[in-house]
Amino acid sequence: MFLAIKEIKHEKLRYALITGMIMLVSYLVFILSGLSSGLQTLNSAAIDTWGANAIVLNKDAQLSLPQSVVNGPDVKRATDAGGAKLVQFGSLVKDTAGHKESVQVVGIDQKEFIYKGLKVENGTTFKADNQVVVSDNLKVDGFKLGDTIKFANTNISAKIVGFTKNANLNIAPVIYTSIANAQKITERPGVVNGVVFKDAKPNVSDLRTSKVYAINDFINALPGNSAQTMTFNFMIGFLLVIILIVITIFLYILTIQKLPNFGVLKAQGVATKYLVKNTLFQSFLIAIIGVGIAVILTTITALVLPAQVPIFISASYVAVTAILIVVMSLLGSLIPIREIVKVDPYTMIGG
């Protein structure tokens, strides 16, 4: 595609503007997708670490774990089938240094699979009711290993014995404690909010007031999760359409300006097929360059942003989005190509 490259070199400013536009919009798409993934991670990262595929909740809880209360017989049936009990509630904790943070407290049983699969990056897992394992996000807020934290509106305190990664739920860091301690904090002895299973179709039946749900249904029902995802997907889709429209306009204007040149080339025997390939290659080249620069900028941005900004750049998502942008760029060249095919060399040269 010698002609395409030579033309880009000759019209550096014009093609630089198109490339810059693709780069900026691609960068915005990548950042938005990273923020969307980051917010989803803040919503459900802890659930992903449980390795659960199904959950038992009260039928009337509307898939809300804190609002659910599973009765005793249903809890026994579920745990007998291999389930792991959960107690969840929101709280405010503070340490002796005065650091405060809103958290989600999750009570788990030390004999069940969530506790056994809990990965601690610093310290150890809790061994007693007055010990907790907390999300490493609390490090940013000043909490340290060995700190004693107190739960708001109670006289109950606990010692941080470990930090775990990716422990967020409902956009708040998670504190893991024993079920007995969680029930003590809430002053609701014996209350279990839900039971989760590794098996997607657990062998549990005869539930009285509870029901088995797929874990994905539970995640989608988390407050704001579906709305956030739909909003970001709409914005990303809209930006892809903008890329298509702008590239079409730019290339159409350039093509109209070059129609006399195309007429001369056709009169000299240059095949229409060659000119079409030339335009497609130009679109492909500027899209690849623009997307490539955007990927580099996105990576740098993700590295320099503070930990408080919930951004997660997925290589697979970036790759798929980059391909979509390139495809949109190629589609944007179809209308200009139609003009190239229609051009009459005799008319263009005044024949």
TORTI-780188 format. One line per 2 residues: number of its first residue (from 1); their letters; for each residue x, z, y negated of C-alpha. Coordinates in steps of 0.001 Angstrom, whole numbers. Example, Ala and Ser with C-alpha at 12.3 -4.5 7.8 and 13.67 -1.06 7.14 Angstrom:
2
1 = as = 12300:7800:4500  13670:7140:1060
END
This chain:
351
1 = mf = 0:0:0  2700:-1106:-2414
3 = la = 193:-2326:-5028  -1686:980:-5074
5 = ik = 1449:3064:-5621  2805:677:-8244
7 = ei = -494:820:-10128  -498:4629:-10082
9 = kh = 3051:4662:-11452  2059:2231:-14213
11 = ek = -1056:4212:-15218  459:7700:-14845
13 = lr = -1764:9455:-17392  -5071:8123:-16057
15 = ya = -4342:8961:-12442  -2781:12305:-13427
17 = li = -6069:13230:-15106  -8070:12363:-11968
19 = tg = -5596:14245:-9776  -5710:17233:-12120
21 = mi = -9486:17290:-12013  -9478:17228:-8201
23 = ml = -6846:19967:-8178  -8821:22247:-10507
25 = vs = -12124:21839:-8687  -10418:22223:-5284
27 = yl = -8673:25367:-6525  -12020:26757:-7661
29 = vf = -13608:25917:-4288  -10784:27648:-2385
31 = il = -10949:30745:-4591  -14735:30961:-4254
33 = sg = -14503:30603:-478  -11811:33315:-445
35 = ls = -13985:35644:-2502  -16968:34920:-252
37 = sg = -14914:35746:2856  -13496:38809:1124
39 = lq = -16928:40171:270  -18124:39511:3810
41 = tl = -15090:41431:5046  -15939:44360:2775
43 = ns = -19466:44293:4167  -18751:44149:7876
45 = aa = -15025:44440:8671  -15497:47784:10418
47 = id = -18207:46329:12661  -15845:43532:13722
49 = tw = -13259:46103:14868  -15775:47828:17126
51 = ga = -15907:44861:19477  -19684:45240:19672
53 = na = -22100:42419:20482  -25429:44276:20525
55 = iv = -26963:47332:18906  -29944:49568:19576
57 = ln = -31863:50646:16472  -35242:52130:15725
59 = kd = -37879:49373:15633  -39066:50445:12171
61 = aq = -35587:50684:10585  -35516:47014:9500
63 = ls = -32037:46615:11026  -30634:49333:8753
65 = lp = -28340:51714:10611  -28581:54638:8121
67 = qs = -32398:54402:8152  -32590:54277:11937
69 = vv = -33165:57328:14115  -32960:56669:17854
71 = ng = -34851:59286:19854  -33176:61337:22570
73 = pd = -34509:59506:25654  -33581:56117:24164
75 = vk = -30085:57373:23317  -29621:58539:26915
77 = ra = -30809:55218:28362  -28504:53306:26025
79 = td = -25412:55437:26645  -26034:55370:30397
81 = ag = -25869:51557:30076  -22418:51766:28463
83 = ga = -23378:52103:24807  -21481:53993:22118
85 = kl = -23399:56293:19765  -23140:55972:15982
87 = vq = -24039:58159:13043  -23691:56523:9607
89 = fg = -24352:57680:6060  -22982:57188:2572
91 = sl = -21110:59956:826  -18633:60808:-1918
93 = vk = -15327:62423:-990  -12612:63990:-3099
95 = dt = -9213:65473:-2331  -7407:68469:-3808
97 = ag = -5648:66205:-6325  -8994:65142:-7787
99 = hk = -9177:61619:-6324  -12768:60564:-5657
101 = es = -14247:57645:-3737  -17638:56520:-2430
103 = vq = -17396:56004:1322  -19387:55263:4436
105 = vv = -19002:58040:6990  -19250:56893:10611
107 = gi = -19553:59437:13378  -18325:58318:16805
109 = dq = -17986:59923:20232  -14437:60548:21476
111 = ke = -15452:59578:25018  -16854:56159:24096
113 = fi = -15328:52730:23510  -15326:52666:19691
115 = yk = -13111:55745:19551  -10890:54461:22360
117 = gl = -10464:51111:20577  -9791:52638:17153
119 = kv = -6429:51270:15978  -4527:53671:13742
121 = en = -1658:52184:11716  -444:55510:10248
123 = gt = -888:58915:11848  -3106:59590:14852
125 = tf = -6754:59513:15838  -8830:62605:15116
127 = ka = -8874:65257:17815  -11145:67848:16208
129 = dn = -14248:68025:14018  -12188:68949:10948
131 = qv = -10058:65787:11201  -10830:62241:10064
133 = vv = -9378:58737:10290  -9945:56757:7097
135 = sd = -9726:53183:5847  -6331:52176:4458
137 = nl = -8177:51060:1295  -8237:54727:291
139 = kv = -4453:54587:-121  -4994:52515:-3255
141 = dg = -7141:55334:-4663  -4409:57921:-4111
143 = fk = -5447:59441:-792  -2521:60273:1518
145 = lg = -1896:61281:5112  -2393:65033:5463
147 = dt = -4730:65317:2452  -7732:67585:2755
149 = ik = -10935:65932:1601  -14277:67514:814
151 = fa = -17656:65854:1275  -19916:65926:-1791
153 = nt = -22795:68433:-1912  -21395:70337:1069
155 = ni = -18816:73002:1796  -17383:70888:4609
157 = sa = -13811:69621:4396  -11573:67660:6755
159 = ki = -7948:66610:7036  -6852:62963:6963
161 = vg = -4834:62487:10156  -4731:58675:10249
163 = ft = -5318:55405:8418  -6911:52353:10022
165 = kn = -7015:48740:8784  -10092:46623:8120
167 = an = -12446:49588:7972  -15092:48638:5436
169 = ln = -18863:48804:5683  -21461:48006:3017
171 = ia = -18617:47268:565  -17186:50774:943
173 = pv = -14238:52210:2879  -15101:53915:6163
175 = iy = -14267:57451:7220  -14392:58018:10976
177 = ts = -15221:61494:12207  -16837:63071:15240
179 = ia = -20577:62784:15747  -20896:66571:15662
181 = na = -19154:66726:12283  -21256:63852:10887
183 = qk = -24444:65600:11970  -23167:68840:10427
185 = it = -22495:67114:7077  -25979:65564:6982
187 = er = -27572:68750:8310  -29386:66680:10916
189 = pg = -28275:68070:14286  -28859:65794:17245
191 = vv = -29692:62724:15133  -28144:59424:16306
193 = ng = -28629:56359:14103  -27735:53665:16613
195 = vv = -26007:52720:19846  -23722:49686:20137
197 = fk = -22676:47705:23213  -19798:45437:24105
199 = da = -22168:43363:26216  -24320:40914:24246
201 = kp = -27175:41519:26704  -26919:45170:27792
203 = nv = -28791:46296:30857  -31056:48751:29057
205 = sd = -34827:48854:29362  -37857:51084:28851
207 = lr = -36873:51935:25279  -39680:53817:23579
209 = ts = -39243:53512:19827  -36064:51424:19737
211 = kv = -35034:47822:20251  -31878:45889:21164
213 = ya = -30602:43501:18467  -27752:40994:18405
215 = in = -24863:42287:16319  -24933:39138:14154
217 = df = -28551:39854:13220  -27506:43361:12249
219 = in = -24591:42064:10121  -26778:39489:8383
221 = al = -29223:42252:7485  -26562:44326:5716
223 = pg = -27487:44814:2032  -26534:41741:11
225 = ns = -24683:40010:2848  -26953:36966:3258
227 = aq = -27573:36646:-489  -23828:36654:-1249
229 = tm = -23080:34103:1449  -25875:31753:342
231 = tf = -24861:32037:-3322  -21222:31196:-2682
233 = nf = -22102:28375:-265  -24430:26886:-2890
235 = mi = -21689:26988:-5540  -19134:25459:-3175
237 = gf = -21554:22690:-2169  -22348:22006:-5818
239 = ll = -18624:21721:-6619  -18154:19217:-3792
241 = vi = -20939:17105:-5297  -19210:17363:-8698
243 = il = -16005:16034:-7126  -17945:13096:-5691
245 = iv = -19614:12283:-9028  -16511:12641:-11213
247 = it = -14257:10620:-8916  -16911:7910:-8721
249 = if = -17126:7767:-12524  -13347:7699:-13033
251 = ly = -12726:5038:-10417  -15696:2971:-11566
253 = il = -14390:2888:-15149  -10890:1997:-13981
255 = ti = -12267:-695:-11685  -14412:-2269:-14421
257 = qk = -11357:-2384:-16687  -9344:-4085:-13926
259 = lp = -11963:-6629:-12838  -10135:-9524:-14607
261 = nf = -6969:-8543:-12744  -8854:-8465:-9442
263 = gv = -10283:-11896:-10277  -6794:-13292:-10823
265 = lk = -5539:-11718:-7591  -8466:-13206:-5664
267 = aq = -7805:-16617:-7246  -4195:-16352:-6059
269 = gv = -5382:-15813:-2516  -5268:-12035:-2223
271 = at = -7933:-11017:297  -10850:-8811:-792
273 = ky = -10122:-6640:2238  -6649:-5907:856
275 = lv = -8057:-4909:-2556  -10610:-2634:-894
277 = kn = -7886:-943:1150  -5843:-593:-2036
279 = tl = -8676:1306:-3790  -9322:3514:-748
281 = fq = -5636:4362:-483  -5527:5289:-4171
283 = sf = -8488:7629:-3720  -6941:9136:-605
285 = li = -3543:9615:-2255  -4771:11314:-5419
287 = ai = -7107:13530:-3351  -4267:14612:-1041
289 = ig = -1996:15403:-3992  -4727:17282:-5873
291 = vg = -5788:19286:-2804  -2175:20019:-1870
293 = ia = -1417:21490:-5301  -4677:23473:-5143
295 = vi = -3691:24973:-1767  -330:26084:-3181
297 = lt = -1972:27639:-6254  -4582:29371:-4088
299 = ti = -1894:30894:-1864  23:32171:-4891
301 = ta = -3175:33572:-6423  -4076:35435:-3217
303 = lv = -604:37011:-3169  -565:38184:-6793
305 = lp = -4158:39431:-7085  -4508:43237:-6932
307 = aq = -5805:44856:-3764  -9053:45744:-5535
309 = vp = -10043:42064:-5628  -11796:41243:-2324
311 = if = -10246:37887:-1457  -9490:36610:2029
313 = is = -8015:33133:2432  -8764:31660:5842
315 = as = -6404:28842:6843  -9082:27190:8996
317 = yv = -11689:27363:6214  -9225:25946:3675
319 = av = -8359:23109:6070  -12022:22217:6638
321 = ta = -12794:22405:2910  -9748:20269:2078
323 = il = -10922:17603:4520  -14391:17667:2933
325 = iv = -12871:17188:-521  -10814:14220:685
327 = vm = -13923:12731:2307  -15848:13201:-953
329 = sl = -13034:11422:-2781  -13233:8470:-406
331 = lg = -17018:8343:-741  -16554:8337:-4506
333 = sl = -14664:5052:-4233  -17540:3186:-2538
335 = ip = -19305:2116:-5746  -16064:800:-7350
337 = ir = -15328:-1027:-4078  -18744:-2687:-4297
339 = ei = -17758:-4082:-7718  -14479:-5376:-6294
341 = vk = -16314:-7156:-3474  -18793:-8738:-5927
343 = vd = -16191:-9962:-8436  -16057:-13771:-8836
345 = py = -12498:-14987:-9558  -13715:-18188:-11300
347 = tm = -15945:-16188:-13643  -13169:-13672:-14417
349 = ig = -10636:-16367:-15323  -13199:-18401:-17266
351 = g = -13710:-21132:-14705
END
